[in-house]
Amino acid sequence: MKVSVSVLSVYDRLINAVKKVNESSADFLHIDVMDGRFVPDKKFPIEVVKDIISISKKPLDVHLMVDEEDLIKRYALLKPDYLTFHVEVIKDYELIDHVKSLGIKVGLAINPETTIDKLTPYIDDIDLVLFMSVNPGLGGQMFKEEVIDKIKRLKEIAPKDLIISIDGGVNNKTIELCKYAVCDMVVSGSYVTNSNNYDDKIKELR
């Protein structure tokens, strides 16, 4: 189980959090970009992400909660390892092809209420699917267990090398559901970053 650590909940002390992720056994550093329209909040403008890239020693896993394709293309110029945007936003393959042409691995995120039918046309052309187990952009929500059934259904038809990740409310209790769904990766934020020892929490999730 790979673990990607989100630093959204420690936005007011980002530099310190990124350094702690650097020193941990995390597989990825997860950045939640918000545009204030697709989700209510606004976080991680391009300038801030550039600063993070300059100090991060971990591969970057960038999740764009934005509704403008041009903005997605601007973040792609930062060349993160993974760039994930929402299936609810795209119209066709053009954006996927554009990002892949830059040598970036493409992920598609899917909200809890969206059916996997919206996702299935693209699964042979992407590298990762990010299942949201909470409504994106709002903190302190309960893990939506119904997402697990969606993951298991997608697993039945997805290519074997497609990474299935889950984001939202992941902790030492809900991780058992993630393992039951055979997720390849989990994104965990406050469960890790609110602790004094990031590594202890990451090991609990594995």
Secondary structure, DSSP 4 states (H G I P E B T S, - for coil): -EEEEE-GGGGGGHHHHHHHHHHS--SEEEEEEEESSSSS-EE--HHHHHHHHHH--SPEEEEEE---HHHHHHHHTT--SEEEEETTT--SSHHHHHHHHTT-EEEEEE-TTS-GGGTGGGTTT-SEEEEESS-TT-SSPPP-THHHHHHHHHHHHS-TT-EEEEESS-STTTHHHHHHTT-SEEEE-HHHHTSS-HHHHHHHH-
